[in-house]
Amino acid sequence: MGIYDRDYTRAGAGGRRSGGTLFNLLRSLSFVHWVIALNVAVFAVDALVAARGVVVPVHMGDFFIPGLDPRSIQAVVPKLPSTPPRTMSASLPILDSATGQRVGERRYRWMPPLQAYGHFSTAKGFFGLEVWRLVTFQFLHADTTHLLFNMMGLFFFGPLVEQRLRLRRRTWAYYLVCGICGALVYLTLNTLGYLFSARVPGLLFEDINTPLIGASAGVFGVLMASAYIAGDAMMLVFMIIPMKIRTGAYLMFALAAFNLLRGGANAGGDAAHVGGAVAGFFFIRNTHLLQDFFEVFGPAKKGGGRRRAKPMVSGVDQARVDAALDKVREHGVHSLTEAEQALLRRATQEKRGG
């Protein structure tokens, strides 16, 4: 069977090329469109159901007695009221169970349901084995400004990565891996802080309940990829300062790393930024490692994996043929350039023996 005889290259095969269908509309959406739409939709749903908020511990305890190790006493935290307050956060006293003395306080946050069950923290994502949080936290945002800046980064730089990686599936893998690596760096530093904070006063974010949300780890990965793909192109930092993408990306990485090392505000968030950026720097140069990312959810269905042409003669580049076939499967034959169409015709002729 020739390449142009395959069912997924025929107009209207399986309804895929029939005009005006919702299926065609959804298939035509790019990776960037999908990510922005999902993030906005999750933010909107979370706002609509916010009245059913969940009280979540966000800090295990600040202890007032100098030199007191939190793990050395049996503290008693008063029970939360059955009806949570409609404030974003609250602090409750911690009492020494032996003396009844108030030795500190523990902080709680009232979170919308999706944030409560989707945010990442060391306590829930690692010790609680709720591993889905490595992905879900990437689609949650604290407020409109948080969402807006992350989506702007995706809107301006995401198309460069998508064009480079060609396949929507591979672009998704790249983006999610960067976000996951950001959470893992946060997890590592957070766990070390929790284990050694009593020995090293001031060690960063030692509380394992501190929540992490936002798409910025993946966005930092996209930004680092853009620096590799089109480093000499110009960007506007803060919409004002013209700068090469490479310079701007490395500058933002340096600022995040500096704030992390000095323990500044949002050091935990910057741990995720640094992790996402380092992952992006590595994986955009080793994209073949992303090929089997989705296999973690199970092997591809029979016949549903990548379709590879039979080996070609030396006149046709097999890798280019595979890339063109992948493009057809993802976006339809109409998405091919004239050069790609010519390549597939030549490959078909060679398979037929001339």
N, C-alpha and C positions, 0 to 999 in steps of 0.2 A: 504494500500500500504506500503510495506516495505521500509526502508531507501534506500536500494540498488536498489529499483525499480523506484526511482525518476528520472525524465528526466535529471536533471542536474548532475547525477552521471554516466550517460552512456557515453561510449566513442563515440565521434562523434555526440552527441546530439546537434542539432542546429548548427553544424559546429564547435563547440568549441574545440573539441579534434582533428579535422583533422589537420594533420601535415603541417608545412610550410606556414600557412596562416599569413597574416599581423595581423589579429585579434588575433591569438594566440601569436604572438610576442609582441603585445602591452599589452595583458593580463599578459604576463610573466614578464613585467617590474615591479620592486619593487617600493615602495614609494620613496626611495632615488633616484632611476634612474629617476623617473618622475620629482621630484623637481629639480634635477640638470639639466635635459634636458630642462625644461621650463625656468629656470633662464638663461641658456646659450642662448637659442633661443631668449628670449626677449632682452637680451643684444645685440645679433647680429643684430636683426631687428632694434633696436634703433640706433645702429651705422650706419646702412645702410641708414636710413631716417634722419640722424642727420642734413643734409643740410637744411631741412625744419623746423628748430628749432623755438621754441616759446619763446617769452620774458615773463618772469614770475617775479613778484615782490617777493623778498625774504627777504626784510627788510623794514618796514614801514617808518623808518626815524631815523637818528641820528641828534639831535639838538645841535647846537653849543653854543647857549646862555645858560649860567649856570642857573639852576633852572627852565628852561622853561618846562612847561608841554605840550607835543604834542597835548593834547586834548583841550588846552585853546586858540589856535589860528586857524585861517582859512588859512591853508598853500596851496600854489599853486605849483604843480609839473609840470615842462615843459613836453610837450607831447613827447613820444618816436618817433624816426624816423620811417618812414614807412618801411624801410628796416633795420632789426636789424643788429647790428655789429656782425661780426663773432668772437667775443671774448666771453669768458665764463661769464663775469660779467661787469657791468658798474654802475656808480653812477651818478645821476642827482641831481641838486640843488633843495632845497625846499625854496620857497620864501614866505614871509609874504604878504598876499594879501592886507593888509592895507598900508604898507610902502614900499613894494617892496624889503625889505632887505632879503638877503640870510641868512636863519636861520638854515639850516641844509642840509642834503642830503639823498636821498633814493636810495637803491641799488636794482638792477635787475640782473637776471641771464638768460642767453640764454640757454634753455634746449632743448634736443632732444624731439620730440613729445611724445613718450611714457612716459618719465619722467615728462613732463609738465602736462599731463592729468592723470597720475597715482600716482604721489607722494602724500603723506599725509601732510596736514598742518591744523592747527586749523581753519584758515580762510576758507579753501575750504571744508575740511572734516567734520567740525562741523557747523560753521556758514553758510556755503554754502550748507549744507545737502548732500554733495556728498559722501555718506557713502561707496560706492564701494572702495574708496581709502584706507579703513581699510584693504583691502585684496591686492589691486594691488600694493601698495608700497612695499610689501614683495618680489616682483619679479623684482625689479628695482635696479640697482647698478651704482654708480658714475663712476667707472673705473675698469680696469682689476684686480687690486690688491684687491679692495673691493669685487669683485665677487669671486676671487680665494680663499680668506681666508674663506668666508662664505661657499662655496661649499666644501672646505676641512673639515670643521667642520661637515657638513652633511654627507660627505662620511665616515668619521671615526666613528661617534657616532650615526648617523641615524639608521643603522641596528640593534643596541641594542634596540632602542625604537620600531622599527617595529616588531622585534621578540617578544617583550614583549606584545604589543598591538594586535598582530596577524592579525587583519583586516586592509587592506589598507585604507578603509574608516575611521576607527577610528584613524589611525595614521595621516591621513590628518587633521581630526578634531583637534587632539592634537596640531599639528604644527601650524595650522591657528589660533587657539585660543591663543596660546602663542604670536604670532605676533600681533594679535588684542589687547591683553592686554598690550603689549608693547606700541602700539600707544595710548591706552587710558591713560596710565600713563603719557606719553609725553603730551597728550592733557590736562590732569588735571593740570600739573605743568605749562604748557605754558599759559593756561587760567588764572590761579592764578597770574602768572607773569604779564600778560597783564593788569589785573584788578588792581593790587596793586603796580606796579612798581613805580608809582609817589610817593607813600607813603613810600615805602621801597626801597631806591636806591640800585642798584646792584642785585636785585632779578633776578633769572635765566631766560634766554631766554624769554623776555617779548614780543617779536614780533610774532604775530599770523600768519605771512606769511612764517616763517622759514620752509623749506621743510624737510621731513623725508622720506628716502628711504633705502632699504636694507633688507636682510633676517636675519639679526643678532638677532632680537628679538626672532624669531622662533628658531634660532640656539642655543641661550642661553637656551631656554626651553628644547631643545633636550639634551644639555649638563647637565642640572640639572637632567633630567630623567636618563641619563647614570650614574650619581653619585648615584642615588637611586638603579638602576638595577644592576650595576657592579662596585660599589664604590671602591673595593679593587684591581681591575684590573689596570695595569700600562698604562700611557700615556706619550708622550713626549711633554712637553710644549715648544713652539717655535722650535719644531723638535730637541731639544737638551737636555732639562732637564727632567730626568725621575721622574715621580710623580704619585701617585694614582689618579684615575679619580675623586674621591670624593674631594681630596685635591685641585686638579687643578680647578675643577668646582667652588668650594667655594671661592678659591683665585681670580678667574676671576670675580666672582660676587662682591667680596669685593672691587676690584680695580675699577669696574664700579660704585659702590655705592659711593666710596670715591671721584672719579672725579666728580660725579653728585653733591655731597654735597658742594664741594669746588668751583663749577662753572668753572671747567677747560674747555679746548678745547673739543668740541664735547659733552658737557654736555647734550644736547638734545638727541643725539644718545644713551648716557648712560642711560638716563631716559627710553628709549625703551628697552635697555638691561636688566635693573633692572625689568621692568614690565614683560618681557618675562620670565626671570628666576623665578620670584615669581609665575607666572602662571604655569610654568613647574613643580615647586616644589609641587604645590597643586594638579594639575590635574593628575600627574602620580600616585598619591596616591588615587585619586578619579576618576578613569577612567570611572565609570558608568555614570558620568555626561556628558560625551562626546557622549553618545549613540544617542541623538536626535539633535546633532549640525546641521546637514544638513536639518532638518525639517523647518528651517527658510526660506528655499526656496520653501516650500510647502510640503504637506504630501506625503509620499511614494506612488507610484502607487499601485493599487490593485494587490496583488499577488507579488509585487516587493520588499516588505519589508523582514525583517528577517523571514526565515522559521523556525518555531519551531516544534519540534516533539511533539506528544501527550505525556501526562505525562507517565513516565516510572515507573516500580516497583522499590522498594528500592535498588535493586541490581545494578542499573545503575545511575550514576551521571548525572542529567539532564543538569547542566551547562556545563559539559564536552562535552555532546552530541551536545548542541547548538553551542559550540565553534568549534567542528569538522565540523558541517554542514555549519557554516559560512565560514570556510576555504575552503570547497568544492566549495561553490558558488563563492568565490573570485579567487581561484587558480586551481580548478579542483580536481577530486578525486585522481589523480596521486600525488598530493602534500601531501597526508596523510601519516603519519608514520605508521609502522606496528601496534603499540599500538592503534592508533586512528582508524585504519581499524577494529581491533578486537573489539573495543568499539562499533562501529556502527553495526557490525554484531550481537553482543550480544544484543544491543538495539532492533534491528529488530526482533530477535528471541523472545524477551520478549513481544514485541507488538503483535506478531502472536500467543502468548500463549505457548511458549516453544521452 
